[in-house]
Amino acid sequence: NVSTVYDYALISKEVLADPTIQDASITKLYEFYTSDSNIIHKIRNTNNIVRYSRLNNVSGSKTGYLIEAEHCLMTRIETKNGPAIAITFAVGDRETSILETEKLLKFAKNVMEK
């Protein structure tokens, strides 16, 4: 499967229309027990923009990594004039992906809130 950034933006818009998925995608930490044990399991959000509240108004997030695609990241924020989605594909390392996405979102917010 090969998707473009535009394809991914359209998919993200539709998927994040579901409040349950939207909330799950921006949850910093989720803890749960399995039915067959008393062991607590923790799932942490790997998007540092979400995890460490690096931007306000984050309303959606999806991280990913494949050898073929490298690090990919989608993050959506809410601005005064509607949502802005930033997507990075094929970035060599996770932190660069996060930094580039953060720059894109700050730029989008500045443009959209003028």
Sequence and secondary structure as in RCSB ss.txt:
>XXXX:A:sequence
NVSTVYDYALISKEVLADPTIQDASITKLYEFYTSDSNIIHKIRNTNNIVRYSRLNNVSGSKTGYLIEAEHCLMT
RIETKNGPAIAITFAVGDRETSILETEKLLKFAKNVMEK
>XXXX:A:secstr
    HHHHHHHHHHHTTSHHHHHHHT SEEEEE TT   EEEEE   HHHHTT SS EEEEEEEEETTTEEEEEE
EEEETTEEEEEEEEEESSHHHHHHHHHHHHHHHHHHHT 
